[in-house]
Each structure stands twice: as structure tokens, then as C-alpha cells.
Amino acid sequence: MPSLAAVETLGPELGIPVLSTNLCLAWALCRALGIDTPSGPHPLINGWQERRRTL
């Protein structure tokens, strides 16, 4: 998901939630499957920040 870098960077800079369609789809799929999102600084991509940096 190439937009994760922008979502992670722009949210704190702008002070507002930043979304992408792929991020929303992934979040909806997790909710539908009953997968909880990990706690952390970003409500939708928590736990993926370090993993994204290796892509």
C-alpha cells in the first residue's frame, strides 16, 4: 500500500485524519473478520509503521 507513507506522515503534520481507499478497505476487512487494531499513535495503521518501512 504505497499510500501508507503519506497517511502516516500527513496526519500528524495536518492534525487531521488522513485516509486512503486502500486503508479504509483494509480496516473494513479487519473489522469484518473480527481482528482488533493494535493500540498506538495511528488508529488505522498501528503496528504497521515499522513493517511499512521495510517494504
Backbone as numpy.savetxt, mean C-alpha at the origin, in Angstrom:
# Nx Ny Nz CAx CAy CAz Cx Cy Cz
3.94 -4.00 -8.73 3.10 -2.82 -8.73 3.99 -1.58 -8.73
4.26 -1.04 -9.89 5.15 0.11 -9.99 4.65 1.35 -9.25
3.36 1.42 -8.98 2.82 2.61 -8.31 3.09 2.63 -6.81
3.55 1.52 -6.23 3.78 1.49 -4.78 4.80 2.52 -4.33
5.84 2.74 -5.11 6.84 3.75 -4.74 6.20 5.14 -4.65
5.37 5.47 -5.62 4.70 6.78 -5.60 3.73 6.88 -4.44
2.98 5.83 -4.19 2.01 5.82 -3.08 2.75 6.02 -1.75
3.83 5.31 -1.57 4.59 5.38 -0.32 5.25 6.75 -0.13
5.71 7.36 -1.22 6.41 8.65 -1.14 5.45 9.83 -1.06
4.45 9.84 -1.91 3.57 11.01 -2.00 2.62 11.17 -0.82
2.17 10.07 -0.24 1.26 10.18 0.90 1.78 11.05 2.01
2.97 10.74 2.55 3.51 11.59 3.61 3.83 13.01 3.15
4.29 13.16 1.91 4.62 14.49 1.40 3.38 15.37 1.29
2.29 14.79 0.80 1.06 15.56 0.59 0.18 15.62 1.83
0.37 14.67 2.72 -0.45 14.62 3.93 -1.85 14.11 3.69
-2.06 13.43 2.56 -3.36 12.87 2.23 -3.16 11.43 1.73
-4.19 10.61 1.78 -4.05 9.26 1.23 -3.85 9.29 -0.28
-2.93 8.50 -0.76 -2.67 8.37 -2.19 -2.99 6.93 -2.57
-3.81 6.75 -3.58 -4.25 5.42 -3.99 -3.94 5.17 -5.45
-3.90 3.91 -5.81 -3.84 3.51 -7.22 -4.87 2.40 -7.40
-5.27 2.16 -8.61 -6.27 1.12 -8.85 -5.73 -0.26 -8.47
-4.46 -0.52 -8.76 -3.88 -1.82 -8.39 -3.81 -1.99 -6.88
-3.47 -0.93 -6.18 -3.42 -0.99 -4.72 -4.81 -1.26 -4.16
-5.81 -0.58 -4.68 -7.19 -0.80 -4.21 -7.66 -2.22 -4.51
-7.29 -2.75 -5.66 -7.66 -4.11 -6.01 -7.01 -5.11 -5.06
-5.72 -4.92 -4.80 -5.02 -5.82 -3.88 -5.63 -5.75 -2.49
-5.97 -4.56 -2.03 -6.56 -4.39 -0.71 -7.93 -5.07 -0.65
-8.73 -4.89 -1.71 -10.05 -5.52 -1.76 -9.94 -7.04 -1.77
-8.96 -7.57 -2.50 -8.76 -9.02 -2.52 -8.38 -9.54 -1.14
-7.50 -8.83 -0.46 -7.12 -9.24 0.90 -8.33 -9.24 1.82
-9.15 -8.21 1.72 -10.36 -8.14 2.56 -11.30 -9.28 2.23
-11.47 -9.58 0.94 -12.37 -10.66 0.53 -11.88 -12.01 1.02
-10.56 -12.17 1.11 -9.98 -13.42 1.57 -9.83 -13.49 3.09
-10.17 -12.38 3.77 -10.07 -12.35 5.22 -8.65 -12.16 5.73
-7.78 -11.60 4.89 -6.39 -11.36 5.28 -6.30 -9.96 5.90
-5.81 -9.88 7.14 -5.66 -8.60 7.81 -4.42 -7.87 7.29
-4.51 -6.54 7.21 -3.33 -5.76 6.84 -2.48 -5.53 8.08
-1.16 -5.67 7.96 -0.29 -5.46 9.12 -0.33 -4.00 9.57
-0.05 -3.76 10.83 0.00 -2.39 11.32 1.29 -1.73 10.84
1.27 -0.42 10.75 2.44 0.32 10.32 2.06 1.70 9.81
3.00 2.38 9.17 2.78 3.77 8.78 1.80 3.98 7.63
1.57 2.98 6.82 0.64 3.15 5.70 -0.45 2.08 5.79
-1.71 2.50 5.88 -2.78 1.54 6.12 -2.99 0.50 5.02
-2.52 0.75 3.81 -2.75 -0.20 2.74 -1.53 -1.00 2.33
-0.33 -0.45 2.53 0.86 -1.18 2.09 1.79 -1.57 3.23
1.28 -1.56 4.45 2.11 -1.96 5.59 2.69 -3.34 5.35
3.95 -3.47 5.66 4.63 -4.74 5.51 5.24 -4.95 4.14
4.91 -4.12 3.17 5.45 -4.27 1.82 6.57 -3.29 1.51
6.82 -2.31 2.38 7.79 -1.27 2.07 9.18 -1.86 1.78
9.67 -2.70 2.67 11.00 -3.29 2.47 11.00 -4.24 1.27
9.96 -5.01 1.13 9.88 -5.96 0.02 9.85 -5.22 -1.32
9.14 -4.10 -1.38 9.05 -3.32 -2.61 10.43 -2.80 -3.02
11.24 -2.44 -2.07 12.57 -1.89 -2.36 13.49 -2.93 -3.03
13.18 -4.19 -2.87 14.01 -5.23 -3.49 13.56 -5.58 -4.89
12.43 -5.06 -5.33 11.91 -5.39 -6.67 12.65 -4.63 -7.74
